[in-house]
Amino acid sequence: MSSPLSNRQVRLAKRPEGAATRDNWQFTTEPVAEPAEGGVLVKTLSLSLDPAMRGWMNEGKSYIAPVEIGAVMRAGGVGRVAASRNPAFAVGDTVYGTLGVQEYALVPQEEIKRNGLAKIDLRAGTIGQWLNVLGMPGMTGYFGLMDVGQPKPGETVVVSGAAGAVGQTVGQLAKIKGCRVVGIAGGAAKCDWVVKELGFDACIDYKAGPSAVREGLKAHCPKGVDIYFDNVGGDILDTVLAKLARGARIIICGAISQYNNTTPVQGPKNYLSLLVNRARMQGIVVFDYADRYGEAVAELSGYLKDGRMKSREDVVEGIDTFPEALTRLFTGENFGKLVLKVSD
C-alpha cells in the first residue's frame, strides 16, 4: 500500500436488553496495518446482515462464542484482497469470509481457516448472490432442507420467513425437488412476490389476522405438513405443529420472533404432536457443513444460471447505517436478503 489507510469499524459497546439500538455500538477508526507473513488484508465490499447476529451479541453458551465487548461485530462478507503475503491469495482476488463490520479486515495466517476466507468466482453469481443463495443463508437452506428435511417428490413443505434470505432458497429448492411449497410471510406484497416470482404454490400472510396461519394451513395443506422449515419460532411454530402429517420433519433454523425478548424464550406448546405423528424436530447450524459448501454452491449456482432459482437482495449503503439496518430484520422492513454495502 502506497499511503496509510484508515479503517472504520463498528464494535459492540454493551450487550442489548431487548432490541439493539445505536447505543449498543461504538464507532472507531484505526490505521490499517500491513499483513504479516502468511496473512491477508481484505477491503470489505458488502456485508451480510443476518438474524443470527442478535444471538451473537448475547452472553452465554451457544453454538459459537459471543462477540466480546469492545470487539468488532462479527459479520460475513465479500471483499477484495488489498494486500497479501499468502500464496493462496493474490491482490485483486474476490473473497468471502468473516470480515466483521469494518472497512478492512486483517486476517492472520492462523485465522484464515477459522475465518472461512476463500476465493469466490463472480461468474457463478453477483456479490449479492454470494451473500444470499450462494452464501450462509443459501447454505443454511440447502443443508437444512436436503440433509435434515430429506424432501421427497409430492410432499408438502411449509417455510416461514418465506421472503427472507433462507426462506426464499428453501422454497425454490423444494419446488425444484418436486414438492408442494407453502410459504408464510408478512404482508401482501411479500406473499405476492413469493408466489408470482419464486413459484411457491401458496403463501400465507401472517399479518392478515390472528387466525390467518391456522386457516391458511387448513386451506393449503389439507393432508398435513410433511416438512416445516422454521425461521420464526413462537406462535407460528405452534400452529404448524398442530398440522403435521405422519413422519413429518421440522427443521429449526431460527426464531426471529423471539430474539429481542427480555424474558426467556418459551418452548412449543404443541410438542406432543411430534409423538402422535411420529415426527422429528432437528436444529441446523450451517457451520457444521463448512466442508461441503462447495457441493451446494455448485448445485445452486446452476439453478441461478438456468433461471430455476431467483435471488433478491435488499441493499443498504454505508457502514454508518449499520445499527438501523440491522433492526430492519426484526421489524420485517427488509424485503429479501439484507445486505450492507460498504464500498465499491
C-alpha positions in Angstrom: 0.0 0.0 0.0 1.5 3.3 -1.1 -0.3 5.5 1.5 -1.7 4.9 5.0 -5.3 3.8 5.1 -7.8 4.2 7.9 -10.3 1.6 8.9 -13.7 2.5 10.2 -15.1 -0.2 12.5 -18.3 -1.0 14.4 -17.7 -2.5 17.8 -20.0 -3.9 20.4 -20.2 -1.4 23.2 -22.7 -3.1 25.5 -25.0 -6.1 25.3 -28.5 -5.2 24.4 -31.6 -5.9 26.5 -34.3 -6.4 24.0 -33.8 -4.8 20.6 -30.3 -3.5 19.8 -30.1 0.3 19.3 -27.3 2.7 18.2 -26.3 2.9 21.9 -25.1 -0.7 21.8 -22.4 0.2 19.3 -19.1 2.1 19.2 -17.7 3.5 16.0 -13.9 3.6 15.9 -11.2 4.4 13.4 -7.8 3.0 13.4 -4.9 2.7 10.9 -4.8 -0.2 8.5 -1.7 -2.4 9.1 0.2 -4.5 6.6 -0.4 -8.2 6.8 2.3 -10.3 8.5 3.9 -13.3 6.8 1.1 -15.6 5.6 -1.6 -13.0 6.3 -4.1 -11.2 4.0 -5.7 -7.8 4.1 -9.2 -7.6 2.7 -11.1 -4.5 1.7 -14.8 -5.0 2.6 -17.2 -4.6 -0.3 -20.5 -5.9 1.2 -21.6 -7.5 4.4 -24.4 -10.0 5.2 -26.8 -8.8 7.9 -28.5 -11.9 9.5 -30.9 -12.6 12.4 -28.2 -14.8 14.0 -26.2 -11.6 14.7 -28.6 -10.8 17.5 -27.8 -14.1 19.2 -24.1 -13.5 18.8 -24.5 -10.3 20.9 -25.7 -12.3 24.0 -23.5 -13.6 26.7 -23.7 -17.3 27.4 -23.1 -20.7 25.8 -24.2 -21.2 22.2 -23.1 -22.9 19.0 -20.5 -20.0 18.6 -18.7 -17.8 21.1 -20.4 -14.5 21.8 -18.9 -11.3 20.4 -16.8 -9.8 23.2 -17.5 -6.3 24.5 -15.2 -3.9 22.6 -14.7 -6.3 19.7 -15.6 -5.6 16.1 -19.0 -7.0 15.4 -18.9 -10.4 13.7 -20.3 -10.5 10.1 -19.8 -12.5 7.0 -19.0 -10.6 3.9 -17.4 -10.3 0.4 -14.3 -8.3 -0.1 -11.3 -7.8 -2.4 -7.7 -8.6 -1.4 -5.9 -5.4 -0.9 -2.5 -6.9 0.2 -1.3 -10.4 0.6 1.6 -12.3 2.0 -0.1 -15.6 1.4 0.5 -17.5 -1.9 -3.2 -18.7 -1.9 -4.5 -15.2 -2.3 -3.5 -12.5 -4.8 -4.1 -8.8 -4.7 -7.4 -8.2 -6.5 -9.0 -11.6 -5.7 -12.6 -11.5 -4.6 -13.1 -13.4 -1.3 -15.8 -14.4 1.1 -15.2 -14.7 4.8 -16.0 -13.5 8.3 -14.8 -9.9 7.7 -16.6 -8.1 10.5 -18.4 -4.8 10.4 -15.4 -2.8 9.2 -13.9 -1.3 6.1 -10.8 -3.5 6.1 -10.2 -7.0 7.6 -6.7 -8.1 8.5 -6.7 -11.9 8.6 -3.5 -13.5 10.0 -2.4 -16.9 8.6 -3.5 -18.8 11.6 -7.1 -17.4 11.4 -7.7 -17.9 7.6 -9.4 -21.3 8.1 -11.4 -20.3 11.1 -12.4 -17.1 9.3 -13.6 -19.2 6.4 -11.7 -16.9 4.0 -12.0 -18.3 0.5 -11.8 -17.1 -3.1 -15.1 -16.8 -4.9 -15.9 -16.7 -8.6 -18.2 -13.8 -9.6 -19.0 -15.7 -12.8 -21.1 -18.0 -10.5 -23.1 -15.2 -9.0 -23.1 -11.5 -8.1 -21.7 -10.2 -4.8 -25.3 -10.0 -3.6 -25.9 -13.6 -4.6 -22.7 -14.7 -2.8 -24.2 -13.3 0.4 -27.6 -14.8 -0.3 -28.2 -18.0 -2.3 -24.5 -18.8 -2.6 -23.6 -17.6 0.9 -24.5 -18.5 4.5 -28.3 -18.2 4.1 -28.3 -20.4 1.0 -26.0 -23.0 2.6 -28.4 -23.0 5.6 -31.4 -23.5 3.4 -29.7 -26.1 1.3 -28.4 -28.4 4.0 -31.3 -27.8 6.3 -33.8 -28.9 3.6 -31.7 -31.6 2.0 -29.9 -33.2 4.9 -32.4 -32.7 7.7 -35.6 -32.4 5.8 -34.9 -35.1 3.2 -37.7 -34.0 0.8 -39.5 -36.4 -1.4 -41.4 -35.5 -4.6 -45.0 -34.8 -3.8 -44.5 -33.8 -0.2 -45.9 -30.6 1.3 -43.2 -28.2 2.5 -44.1 -25.1 4.6 -41.4 -22.4 5.2 -41.8 -19.4 7.5 -39.9 -16.2 6.7 -40.5 -17.2 3.1 -39.5 -13.9 1.6 -36.3 -13.7 3.7 -32.8 -14.9 2.8 -33.1 -18.5 4.0 -36.8 -18.9 3.2 -36.5 -17.9 -0.5 -33.8 -20.5 -1.1 -35.7 -23.3 0.8 -38.9 -22.8 -1.1 -37.4 -22.6 -4.5 -35.2 -25.6 -3.9 -38.2 -27.6 -2.6 -40.1 -26.8 -5.8 -37.1 -28.0 -7.9 -37.1 -31.2 -5.9 -40.8 -31.8 -6.8 -42.5 -30.7 -3.6 -45.6 -28.6 -3.0 -44.5 -25.4 -1.2 -46.5 -23.1 1.1 -44.8 -20.0 2.4 -45.6 -17.9 5.4 -44.6 -14.2 5.2 -45.6 -10.8 6.5 -47.7 -8.6 4.2 -49.5 -9.0 0.9 -46.5 -7.7 -1.2 -44.2 -10.3 0.1 -46.7 -13.1 -0.3 -47.4 -12.0 -3.9 -43.7 -12.0 -4.7 -43.2 -15.4 -3.1 -46.0 -16.9 -5.3 -45.6 -15.0 -8.6 -41.8 -14.6 -8.7 -40.4 -17.5 -6.8 -43.1 -20.0 -7.8 -44.4 -21.1 -4.4 -47.8 -22.8 -4.6 -49.3 -20.6 -2.0 -48.2 -18.1 0.7 -50.0 -17.2 4.0 -49.9 -13.6 5.2 -49.5 -14.0 9.0 -50.3 -10.3 9.4 -53.8 -10.8 7.9 -55.3 -11.7 11.3 -54.9 -13.8 14.4 -56.3 -16.9 12.7 -54.6 -16.4 9.3 -51.9 -19.0 9.7 -54.2 -21.6 11.1 -56.8 -21.1 8.4 -54.2 -20.8 5.7 -52.7 -24.2 6.6 -56.1 -25.7 6.7 -56.8 -24.5 3.2 -53.3 -25.1 1.6 -52.2 -28.2 3.4 -55.3 -30.4 3.6 -53.2 -33.6 4.0 -50.9 -32.0 6.6 -47.3 -30.7 6.6 -44.6 -33.1 5.7 -41.7 -30.7 6.2 -41.7 -27.5 8.1 -38.6 -25.2 7.8 -38.9 -22.8 10.8 -37.2 -19.4 10.8 -39.5 -17.6 13.3 -40.5 -19.8 16.2 -43.2 -18.7 18.6 -46.9 -18.9 17.8 -46.4 -19.8 14.2 -44.3 -22.9 15.1 -47.1 -24.0 17.5 -49.7 -23.5 14.8 -47.7 -25.6 12.3 -47.1 -28.4 14.8 -50.8 -28.8 15.1 -51.0 -29.6 11.4 -48.2 -32.2 11.0 -48.5 -35.2 8.7 -47.3 -38.6 9.9 -43.5 -38.8 9.8 -43.1 -35.1 9.4 -39.7 -33.4 9.8 -39.3 -30.0 11.4 -36.1 -28.1 10.7 -35.3 -25.5 13.5 -33.2 -22.8 11.8 -34.1 -19.7 13.8 -36.7 -18.0 16.0 -36.6 -14.4 14.9 -39.9 -13.6 16.7 -38.1 -14.4 20.0 -34.7 -12.9 19.6 -35.5 -9.5 21.2 -37.5 -10.9 24.1 -36.4 -9.7 27.5 -37.9 -12.9 29.1 -36.7 -16.5 28.5 -37.8 -18.0 25.2 -40.9 -20.2 25.6 -40.8 -23.7 24.1 -43.5 -25.0 21.8 -46.8 -25.9 23.5 -47.8 -28.4 20.8 -44.7 -30.6 21.0 -46.7 -33.7 21.7 -47.7 -33.6 18.1 -44.2 -35.0 17.4 -45.1 -38.1 19.3 -48.6 -38.5 17.9 -47.3 -38.1 14.3 -44.0 -39.9 14.8 -42.3 -36.7 13.7 -38.9 -35.3 14.5 -37.6 -31.8 15.1 -33.9 -31.1 14.5 -31.8 -28.0 14.5 -29.5 -26.8 11.7 -26.3 -24.9 12.3 -24.7 -24.1 8.9 -21.1 -24.1 10.2 -21.4 -27.9 10.7 -21.4 -28.2 6.9 -18.5 -26.0 6.1 -16.5 -28.7 4.3 -19.4 -29.3 2.0 -20.3 -25.8 0.9 -18.7 -26.4 -2.5 -21.2 -29.1 -3.5 -24.1 -26.8 -2.5 -22.6 -23.8 -4.4 -22.2 -25.9 -7.5 -25.8 -27.0 -7.5 -27.4 -23.7 -6.5 -25.3 -21.6 -8.9 -26.5 -23.9 -11.7 -30.1 -23.1 -10.8 -29.4 -19.4 -10.8 -27.8 -19.6 -14.2 -30.6 -21.6 -15.8 -33.3 -19.4 -14.2 -34.9 -22.0 -12.0 -33.9 -20.0 -8.9 -34.1 -16.3 -8.2 -32.2 -14.2 -5.7 -33.5 -10.9 -4.2 -31.3 -8.6 -2.1 -32.3 -5.6 0.0 -29.2 -3.4 -0.1 -28.5 -0.6 2.4 -25.4 1.6 1.9 -22.8 2.9 4.3 -21.2 1.4 7.4 -22.6 4.2 9.4 -26.1 2.9 8.8 -25.3 -0.5 10.4 -27.3 -0.1 13.7 -30.5 1.0 11.9 -30.1 -1.5 9.1 -29.8 -4.4 11.5 -33.1 -3.5 13.2 -34.9 -3.9 9.8 -34.5 -7.7 10.2 -36.6 -7.7 13.3 -39.3 -5.3 12.2 -39.9 -7.1 8.9 -38.9 -4.0 6.9 -36.4 -5.8 4.7 -37.6 -7.4 1.5 -35.2 -10.1 0.5 -31.7 -10.8 1.8 -30.4 -7.8 3.8 -27.0 -6.6 2.6 -24.9 -3.7 3.8 -22.8 -2.2 1.0 -19.6 -0.8 2.5 -17.6 0.1 -0.7 -17.4 -0.4 -4.4 
